[in-house]
Amino acid sequence: MNTPDQHKFARGLDTSALPAVVDRATWQAELDKLRVREKAHTREGDAIAAARRHLPIVEVDPTITLIGPHGPVTLLEVFEARSLLIVYYHMWHTGQPASAQCEGCTFSTTHINELSYLHSRDVTYATFCEGPYEESSRYRDFMGWTVPWYSAQDAATALFAEFGMLVCYLRHGDRVFETYWTTGRGNEVMAPSYGLLDLTVYGRQETWEDSPAGWPQRWGGNTSEPNAFRISGRPISQWSRLAAGRSDEP
C-alpha cells in the first residue's frame, strides 16, 4: 500500500522564514491592537447570527423520502422527534473507489463526531449523501463516522439542494421548513482544524492567503496535488484509517 511521505507533508516546514523577534512588552502591545479587531469580528459574527434568526423561512414537503439503514424514511422522520435539523449534503462519485471520493466533503464530515451538544439544544444532525445508500454507507463505515447517514440520491431535486451544501431545517408539528443554507467557505464552521490553523503564525499554508514573503504555502486551491484536502492520491483523513487496518474495499 502506498503511503504519503509524512516527513514531506506532516513534519518539518521547508522554510527559514521567521517573524520579527521582539521583547515581550512590544509583542504584547501588538497583540493588544489585534485583540481589538478580534473582538469587533466576534461582535459582528454575533450580529450576523442574529440576522439569521430573523430570516423568513420556506416550507418543505415533510414526506420527501430518503433511504436510511432500514429503508425508506421521510424527511420528517429524520428529525428524530427533535425541533431542528442540520444536514450536510455529501457529494458522491457512484461506482468510484474510496480514494476517488470527494476530498472536501470528506474533510468536512470527518470533523463531525460528538452530537450530544447539538442534541441538548433539540437539534438533530444528519448527512444526506448523493450516492446510493448501500455503496455510500460502506464509505461511512470505512471512515469510522457515526453521524446518521441517508441517501438523498432521488430526493435532492425535491429538497432544492445541491451537494456540498449545509442546510438547516425547522419542524413545527408535522410541518417542515428550510431556514438557512450555505456552501463553499460557509461550510468551514464544520471544521475546527481551519480555525486552529488560523491562530498559528503560518496559517493554513494555502496559496491564496495574504502572508509575508517566505511563509510556507504548500497547499494549492485547485484539484492538483497536494491540495488542501488530498495528498498522495487520497483524501488526507483516509490515510490514518488505512494505517489502523481498516479496509476500503467495496
Secondary structure by P-SEA (a helix, b strand, c coil): cccccccccccccccccccccccaaaaaaaaaaaaaaaaaaaaaaaaaaaaaaabbbbbccccccccccccccccccccccccbbbbbbcccccccccccccaaaaaaaaacccaaaaaaacbbbbbbbcccaaaaaaaaaaaccccbbbbcccccccccccccbbbbbbbcccbbbbcccccccccccccaaaaaaaacccccccccccccccccccccccccccccccccccccaaaaaaaacccccc
